[in-house]
């Protein structure tokens, strides 16, 4: 098998250049985006909700806290799967709100149903659809003044089963929207992200393949704050691409102490996504430097932008040596390259095809088998 011909390989390695294209595309639409969201941002009582399913939902977890930190609005991530079944538990019926939907294909049944149910429950809702597919159901909706569509470059529409380019491109789009008023800063930061990402793919691919060859059957990804969303996305990538042969978990560093670390054994790979925040890093290092003593994992890998700490790990993969860190949101994206490569090489080790690793067809590129039922008041009232 020539791995360079695989869609998954190409979609991982194209990302640094794709990020520059995404930045230029979204900034070319800056005026209409700013006009669309202005009334929401001017209303402190307005909610901003990030939604999607699977990896698309995890993007919301990667960015919601960063929006909350910068804006005066209440910002949170809620999956489309929850919005479909429990709309009334997550949506205020009268308050102004903006729902930002992430969707690679835009064709999953929950993506469309969530938009419809939310709009029916609160007619003040505005929607931004960030999609990678110009022919998807979300992209082809009838024009509506309360809906704004942003279709990303075709390269972002991954052909392989697992989402790689699509995840990072959509996450980047959300961050660009958050920082529309900071063109110069974001321009050089995203160029730096592209340069660092390209260098990592070029120089660390073989090292990560070697780590993937280790005999681990479990993997745990840890991240703090918004980076826990990155850890969640990473755990799914490895589990998907190995067809469940590697069972994965994710958590925060402090949360992992409260029971979940019981999963760690001599067949476990620990992957630590390290923050650049020195205060938070103290908590991370406390966990890293005591876990091996108490639990004895097979291998410990730390992923750090700037290496400058002492940690009881087997390997540190660092991106950046010039001392000028990326902003937190872009670092959340960068770490996913390591997880994607790890998942890709572990898939090959199990003689799977990374483009379609689900041998029995239990998972698909676009989810199948989901029926959207009519939401009637009579049915809803039975749960009250």
Number of C-alpha atoms within 10 A of each C-alpha: 7 5 14 10 9 15 17 26 19 17 22 22 21 16 23 25 14 22 23 17 15 21 22 14 16 20 17 11 11 16 11 12 18 14 9 19 17 11 14 18 18 12 14 13 14 20 21 25 21 27 29 27 22 17 24 26 23 29 31 28 26 28 28 23 19 18 21 14 11 10 15 15 19 17 23 19 21 21 22 28 19 17 22 22 17 14 19 16 9 12 20 17 17 11 14 19 28 23 23 22 29 31 30 29 21 25 17 21 19 24 25 19 18 24 23 12 19 24 18 13 15 18 14 17 25 23 25 19 21 25 27 27 24 19 13 17 15 22 22 12 11 7 10 9 8 14 18 19 18 20 23 24 18 12 18 26 23 24 18 20 19 27 25 28 28 30 26 24 30 27 24 24 22 23 20 23 18 15 14 17 12 11 13 9 11 19 16 12 17 21 16 18 24 19 15 20 23 18 15 18 19 11 10 16 16 13 13 22 18 13 18 20 15 15 14 21 16 23 26 25 26 27 23 23 17 22 26 22 27 30 29 25 27 30 25 26 24 27 20 25 29 25 23 15 16 21 18 23 21 24 21 21 26 14 13 17 13 9 8 13 17 10 16 20 17 14 17 24 25 27 26 26 29 27 23 17 10 11 9 14 16 13 13 22 18 13 18 22 14 13 19 18 10 10 15 15 21 20 20 23 21 22 21 21 24 19 17 10 11 9 18 18 17 11 15 18 19 18 23 20 12 7 10 11 17 21 14 18 20 20 21 26 21 24 24 23 23 22 24 28 25 23 27 28 26 28 25 19 15 15 11 18 21 26 19 20 24 18 10 7 9 10 16 13 16 12 14 11 6 9 8 13 9 7 11 8 8 8 10 12 8 7 6 5
